[in-house]
Amino acid sequence: MTLAMMLIAAYLIGSIPTGLIIGKLFYNIDIRQHGSGNLGATNTFRILGKNAGIFVTIFDVLKGTIPALFPMLFHQDIHPIIIGIAAVIGHVYPIYLKFKGGKAVATSAGVILGTNPLLFLIIAVIFFTLLFVTKIVSLTSILTSIANFIGSLFFEDKILMGISFLIMIVIIVRHKSNIERILNGTESKINFNKK
């Protein structure tokens, strides 16, 4: 498989609107019309419940991991994160939905998992620790993307550093409205005690 083919395949995989598909197939709900209107895992949890949210989270992570593994699977000497970033672009700008997609958090995490499992483990611990402390998914996602970039600096991999920086910027920009709500104190929080 050539570089161009891997990039196209990664983009198309990343473009799969998991939350929308699960909502319409199993719940007869278009999650774009509910909650935040976002296609990602957080809105899926909020609108469709825990089971759907877990499935969408796992699938969205795999949308990043599988493309990042393409170079190894097809024996190509290409940095995995270069292919993985095409999946992130697909998730944010999906061709199937007129280029209106999600916020790139889970798919970006999947790319890191496929590229550098140790860094993924570190940011997973950071993510869940911050989520427990802040109870705000958007703030946790932003801070974890920053932690991912900082963490990448310790691996002496300039491509990982550069694309981790790009991922951080994309995630921050995609959370612009969330940042505004965080600053004025109206951003939604998770209730861990909710049954």
BELSULSUL-V6345 format. One record per backbone hydrogen bond with DSSP energy under -0.5 kcal/mol. CO is the residue of the C=O (numbers start at 0). NH is the residue of the N-H. If there is no record, write none. Layout:
CO:NH, CO:NH
This chain:
1:5, 2:6, 3:7, 4:8, 5:9, 6:10, 7:11, 8:12, 9:13, 10:14, 12:15, 15:17, 16:20, 17:21, 18:22, 19:23, 20:24, 21:25, 21:26, 22:26, 22:27, 22:28, 28:30, 29:32, 30:33, 33:36, 38:18, 39:43, 40:44, 41:45, 42:46, 43:47, 43:48, 44:48, 48:52, 49:53, 50:54, 51:55, 52:56, 53:57, 54:58, 55:59, 56:60, 57:61, 58:62, 59:63, 60:63, 60:64, 61:65, 63:67, 64:68, 65:68, 66:69, 68:72, 69:73, 70:75, 71:74, 75:77, 78:81, 78:82, 79:83, 80:84, 81:85, 82:85, 82:86, 83:86, 83:87, 84:88, 85:89, 86:90, 87:91, 88:92, 90:101, 91:100, 93:96, 93:98, 94:97, 96:99, 98:100, 103:107, 104:108, 105:109, 106:110, 107:111, 108:112, 109:113, 110:114, 111:115, 115:119, 116:120, 117:121, 118:122, 119:123, 120:124, 121:125, 122:126, 123:127, 124:128, 125:129, 126:130, 127:131, 128:132, 129:133, 129:134, 130:134, 134:136, 134:189, 135:139, 136:140, 137:141, 138:142, 139:143, 140:144, 141:145, 142:146, 143:147, 144:148, 145:149, 146:150, 147:151, 148:152, 149:152, 150:153, 151:154, 151:156, 156:160, 157:161, 158:162, 159:163, 160:164, 161:165, 162:166, 163:167, 164:168, 165:169, 166:170, 167:171, 168:172, 169:173, 170:174, 171:174, 172:175, 174:178, 175:179, 176:180, 177:181, 178:182, 179:183, 180:185, 180:186, 181:184, 189:191, 190:193
